[in-house]
């Protein structure tokens, strides 16, 4: 079965393949003909627009893996692990939170002082660094049922998303799109969980920025939290 890796990048096509962690990772994983990709080059749209277009597309395969262009795909058995995870869950990710807390600003924080959630409620592992195979942050045992997943990597059968009308809200272009998507998925009865997939994320996020704060306020209004 084919898996389409979907991402957006501000880079040109040429620079993406030469410079981006995701582009270099796809070249490394070129041996696996089950993996294909759809990259929105020189992208000016929000991530939800890019992701929704592939969910709705008749040309995309059944399994979609949505990720960022600053992610190194360290996992040589990526396709196997994604397919294994989707036998157990409707949507999988690499890290997540087992519970939902009122007014939490991220899957990993419980308040706006950016206080980490208790380890007992977290699951997953993500490496960080400017090179592949970075230093791993271990959040908790995998796999685990989750209420929220980190949007750095999400995978699902698109037929399940379409059948339940589970799409990304274009209000949340680059911030809170993952929190909103996970809450929508759970409200439709879909099961979320973490799975064993090795990545390195080059970015640490932009929590607290003006753009982030604006989307936080929109998220609160939508979900009345």
N, C-alpha and C positions, 0 to 999 in steps of 0.2 A: 504494500500500500504506500502511496506517495504522501509525503509531508511537505507542505509549503511553508517556508520560513518567510514571514512578512515583517518588513521594517521600513522606516522612513529615515531619510538622512538629508541634512542641509548640503552635503557634499555633492559635487558633480559625480557622474558615473566613473570617470577616470580616477578621481581622487578617492572615491569609496573603495575601489578594489586595491588601491595602493596604500591607503592610510588607515582605514577604519578597522577596528578590532573585528567587527562582524564580517566585513569583506574578506579580510585575511583568513578568518576562521572558515568561511565557506570555501575558499580555495583549498585549505588544508583538508576539508571534509569532502572534497570533490570525488573521492573514491566511491562514495555511497550514492548510488543512482536512485535511491528512494527519496533523497532530499532535493527539492527544487526551491526556488526563491522568487519573491516578488519584492523589489526594492523601489520605493518612491524617491528618486534622486532629486536633488535641489528642491526638497519639499518645503512648501510654505503652508500646508494644511495641518490641522491638528491630527494627532494619532488616531482618534476615533474615526475620522473620515477615511483614513487609509485602511484601518482595520475593517470597518464596516463594508467598504467596497469589496474586499476579498471574501468576507462572509457571504455577501449577496451575489458574488460573481459566479456565473455558470462555468467559468473556465478554471476556477481554483479547485484543487483536490479536496477530498473529504476531511483530511486532518490539516489544521492550520496551527502554526506556532508563531506567536506574536512576540517580538522582542525589540531591543534597542540596537542602534548602530554602534554603540560603545561597549558592546558585550563580546567578550571572547568566548566562543563555544569550545570549551576544553574537552568535552565529552566525545571520545571517538565512537562510542556506542549510542550516540544521540537518538537516532531513529528507533532503535530497539527500546530505549528507556521511555521515550515519549509514547510509543504504542503500548508498552506494558502499563504505564500509568493510566492511560485512557481506557484500559480494561476495568479499572477500579473506580475511576472518578469521571465526571462529566467534563470538568476543567481542572487542569493541573498547573502547578507552578513550582518554583524552586524554594520559596520561603513564604511563610504565612502565619496568621494568628488564628488560634482555635476559637476565639470569642470576639464579640463585637461590643465595644464600650462606647457609651454616649460621649459625643464630642471628641473622640479620638482623631488626631490629625493625620494619621498614617497607620498602616497595618502594624507597624512596630512600636509606635508610641501610644501612651494612654492619655496624655494631656498636652497642652500647648507649651509646657516647659520642656517638651520633648523627652519626657521620662520614659525610659524603656519599659515595655511590657514585661511582666514576670516571665522568666524562662520556661516555667511550667506550661505557659499558654502559647509558646512559640514553637515553630517547626521549620526545619530546612537548613541549608548551608549555602552561602555565596562567598566566593573569593573576591577580593578587591585589589586593584593595582593597575599600573600603566602597562604591564606586560601580561601575557597569558599565564595561567597557573599561578595566580597571586596568592596572597595570604588569606586563608579561609576563616570566615566568621561563621561559627556553628551556632545556630539558633535553638535547635531542638530535634528530637527524634523524627525520622522520616520513614515511612509515610505517616500522615496524620490528617484527619478531617479538619477543615478550616472554614472559617467564616470570611476571611479576607486573605488574598494572595498578593504578593509583590508583583507589580506590573512589569518588572524587568523581563519576565518571561512567562507567558501564558500559552497553554495549548488546549485545543478542544476539537471535537468533531463538529464541523460546521452545521451538519444536519440537525444536531441537537439544539444549537443556538437558534437556527431558523425556526425549528418546530415550536420553540418556546418564546420566540420573538425577543431573544436576549441579544441586544446590541449595545454598542458603546454610545453614550450620550455626548453629542458634539459640543455641548456646553463646556465640557472639561477637556480642553485641547491637549495640554501637556501635564496638568496637575489634577489629581483626584479622579482621573479617568478610570484607574484601576479599582479604587475604593468603590466608586459608583457602579462599575461593571459587576463587581463581586456581589454587592448588595442586590443588584437587579437579578443576577443569576440565582442567588439564594431565594429571592422572593418568588422565582419561577419553579422552585423545587429542585434545582440542579445541585449536584454534590461537588464540592471543591476540596482539593487535597494537594499536599506536597508530594514530590517524587524525587528519586535519585537522578539528578541531572547536574553535571559539573559545568559551571560557568565562572568567568571572572568579569566583574563589572568595573569599568574604568571610572565611573562617576559616583560621587557620594550623594547626589541629589541637591536640591536647592530649596530646602525647607526654610520658610520664613521670608522669602523674597516677596516683593509686591505682587507679582503675578500669582505666586502660590497662595498668598493671602486672599486675593480676589476670588480664586476658585474655591478656596475653603469656605468663604461666605456663601457662594452659590450652592455648594454641596450641603451646607447646613440648612439653607432655605428649602432645598428639594426634599431632604430627608427629615426635616423638622427636628434637628438635633442641636 
